[in-house]
Amino acid sequence: MVIRVVVADDQAVVRTAFAGLLGTQPDIEVVGEAEDGAAAVRIAAEHRPDVALLDIRMPGLNGIEAAREIIAASGGATRALMLTTFGLDEYVYDALTAGASGFLLKDATFPELLHAVRVVADGRALLSPDVTGRLIAEFTRQRVAAPPARSVEGLTTREVEVLVLIARGLSNGDIADRLTITAHTVKTHINRLFAKMELRDRAQAVILAYELGLVVAGSGAGGIRAAGPDAGR
């Protein structure tokens, strides 16, 4: 399957470089380039790409609003991957809540770029425990002070444990090893968790875990610490 990509960045050098690199791959096709969010929305509507690679900070319609419009217009078929200059960009949390599937630093290596596009195109969230976990913790610290709109009352203890481990950046295989269960069982728990909490992907699961206070900033994988095994009981 060929992954169709739209690249949007107001810096022509960056935009052209990313598009050129992606275009060298037989499984990736760059179907359009945009200099701002409004152009990205128009091009995405015309070409229906699998992935929209969007700079967060663009003049006029920024990348976050563009992501929200593109995702809504495509019914979630187009996945948004955000480009940012700094690891602690103040807008990354808002990008994830807008529906983006992850983010990529502009100084990412070529292999990292390819990996990010392929992961997002495959319907997965690009969430590294050492970067994304720390970043979300930083920008949700004040938000979790208010009572969350949702609770874990409808989840089983095991589903809460799985949610915490997802927020810590563990893969299904890692979760299976940690809980001493099969990968199939992990997938079943995740499917039930997502259905109960109306989550689209792991990015939303991470945000939910932080909003509920199940994980907090501290020590451990990715600079985050689980709130404890009894957090969801």
C-alpha positions in Angstrom: 0.0 0.0 0.0 1.3 3.4 -0.9 1.0 6.0 1.9 -0.3 9.3 0.5 1.1 12.4 2.3 0.5 16.1 2.4 3.3 18.3 3.8 2.6 21.7 5.2 5.1 24.2 6.5 5.5 27.9 6.0 9.2 27.5 5.6 9.8 26.5 2.0 13.2 24.9 2.8 11.8 22.7 5.4 8.7 21.8 3.4 10.7 21.0 0.3 13.2 18.9 2.2 10.6 16.8 4.0 8.7 16.3 0.8 11.8 15.4 -1.1 12.9 12.8 1.5 9.5 11.2 1.7 9.3 11.1 -2.1 12.4 8.8 -2.3 10.4 5.9 -0.7 8.5 3.5 -2.9 5.7 3.1 -0.3 5.2 6.9 0.1 3.7 9.4 -2.3 3.7 13.2 -1.5 0.4 14.3 -3.1 0.7 18.0 -2.1 2.7 20.7 -0.4 1.1 23.7 1.5 2.6 26.9 2.8 0.0 27.4 5.5 -2.9 25.6 7.3 -5.6 26.9 5.0 -3.8 25.5 1.9 -3.3 22.2 3.8 -7.0 21.9 4.4 -7.8 22.6 0.7 -5.2 20.1 -0.6 -6.2 17.4 1.9 -9.9 17.8 0.8 -8.8 17.3 -2.8 -6.4 14.4 -2.4 -7.6 12.7 0.8 -4.1 11.8 2.0 -3.4 9.1 4.6 -1.2 11.4 6.6 -1.0 15.2 6.9 2.4 16.3 8.1 1.7 19.7 9.6 3.9 22.4 11.1 2.2 23.5 14.4 3.2 27.1 14.0 2.0 28.6 10.7 0.5 32.0 9.8 -3.2 32.3 9.5 -4.7 28.9 10.1 -2.2 27.2 12.3 -1.3 23.5 12.2 -3.6 22.6 15.1 -6.7 24.1 13.6 -5.8 22.6 10.2 -5.4 19.2 11.8 -8.8 19.5 13.5 -10.5 20.5 10.2 -8.7 17.8 8.1 -9.5 15.0 10.5 -13.1 16.1 10.8 -13.6 16.4 7.0 -12.0 13.0 6.4 -14.0 11.3 9.2 -10.7 10.4 10.8 -9.3 8.7 7.6 -6.5 11.2 7.4 -4.1 11.1 10.3 -2.3 14.2 11.4 1.4 14.2 12.4 2.6 17.5 13.8 6.0 19.1 13.2 7.5 21.1 16.0 10.8 22.9 16.6 11.1 22.3 20.3 10.6 19.1 22.4 8.5 21.1 24.9 6.5 23.1 22.4 3.6 24.7 24.4 1.2 23.7 21.6 1.8 20.0 21.5 -0.8 19.1 24.1 -3.4 21.1 22.2 -2.4 19.3 19.0 -3.0 15.9 20.5 -6.4 17.0 21.9 -7.3 18.3 18.4 -6.9 14.7 17.2 -3.3 14.6 16.0 -1.7 11.1 16.2 1.7 12.4 17.4 4.5 14.8 16.7 7.9 14.9 15.1 10.8 17.3 15.8 11.9 19.3 12.8 15.5 18.1 13.4 14.4 14.5 13.2 16.7 12.1 11.3 15.6 10.6 8.0 14.8 7.2 9.6 12.8 8.9 12.3 10.8 10.8 9.7 10.0 7.6 7.8 9.2 5.7 10.9 6.8 8.5 12.1 4.9 8.6 8.8 4.6 4.8 8.6 3.5 4.4 12.2 0.8 7.1 11.9 -0.4 5.8 8.6 -0.8 2.4 10.2 -3.3 3.9 12.6 -1.0 4.0 15.6 0.0 7.0 17.7 3.6 8.1 17.7 4.2 8.3 21.4 7.7 7.8 22.7 7.9 7.4 26.5 11.0 9.6 26.9 9.6 12.6 25.0 5.8 12.5 24.7 5.1 11.3 28.2 7.3 14.1 29.7 5.7 16.7 27.4 2.1 15.8 28.1 2.9 15.7 31.9 4.3 19.2 31.6 1.2 20.7 29.9 -1.5 18.9 31.7 -0.2 19.6 35.2 -2.5 22.6 35.6 -5.4 21.0 33.7 -5.7 18.0 36.0 -6.2 20.3 39.0 -9.8 20.7 37.9 -12.2 17.7 38.4 -12.0 15.6 35.2 -15.1 15.3 33.0 -14.7 11.5 33.0 -13.9 8.8 35.7 -12.6 5.3 35.7 -15.7 3.9 37.4 -16.8 1.9 34.4 -13.3 0.3 34.0 -12.1 -2.9 35.5 -8.9 -2.8 37.6 -7.0 -4.6 34.8 -8.2 -2.0 32.2 -7.0 0.8 34.5 -3.6 -0.9 34.7 -3.5 -1.2 30.9 -4.4 2.5 30.6 -1.5 3.5 32.9 1.0 1.3 31.0 -0.2 2.8 27.7 0.4 6.3 29.1 3.9 5.2 30.1 4.6 4.4 26.4 4.6 0.6 26.6 3.8 -1.4 23.5 1.2 -4.3 23.6 4.0 -6.7 23.9 5.6 -4.8 26.8 2.2 -4.6 28.6 1.8 -8.4 28.1 5.2 -9.0 29.7 4.6 -6.6 32.5 1.2 -8.1 33.4 2.1 -11.7 32.6 -0.8 -12.1 30.1 -0.9 -12.8 26.4 -0.7 -10.1 23.7 -4.2 -11.2 22.6 -5.5 -10.5 26.0 -3.9 -7.1 26.1 -5.5 -6.3 22.8 -8.9 -7.3 24.2 -8.5 -5.1 27.2 -7.4 -2.2 25.0 -10.4 -2.6 22.7 -12.8 -2.6 25.7 -11.0 0.3 27.3 -11.2 2.4 24.1 -14.9 1.5 23.6 -15.9 2.4 27.2 -14.0 5.7 27.2 -14.7 6.5 23.5 -11.0 6.8 22.7 -9.8 6.8 19.1 -6.2 5.9 19.7 -3.3 5.7 22.1 -2.7 9.5 22.0 -6.2 10.0 23.4 -5.5 7.3 26.0 -2.4 9.0 27.2 -4.2 12.3 27.6 -7.1 10.7 29.5 -4.6 9.0 31.9 -3.1 12.4 32.7 -6.4 14.1 33.0 -7.6 11.5 35.4 -4.4 11.8 37.5 -3.5 8.1 36.9 0.0 9.2 35.9 2.0 12.2 37.1 5.3 13.8 36.5 8.1 12.0 38.3 10.6 9.2 38.0 10.4 6.1 35.8 10.0 5.5 32.1 9.8 8.7 30.1 9.9 10.8 33.2 6.4 9.8 34.4 5.3 7.9 37.4 2.2 5.7 37.7 -0.2 6.9 40.4 -0.1 3.4 41.9 -1.7 0.0 41.4 -4.9 0.9 43.4 -5.5 4.1 41.4 -8.5 2.9 39.5 -10.2 0.8 42.2 
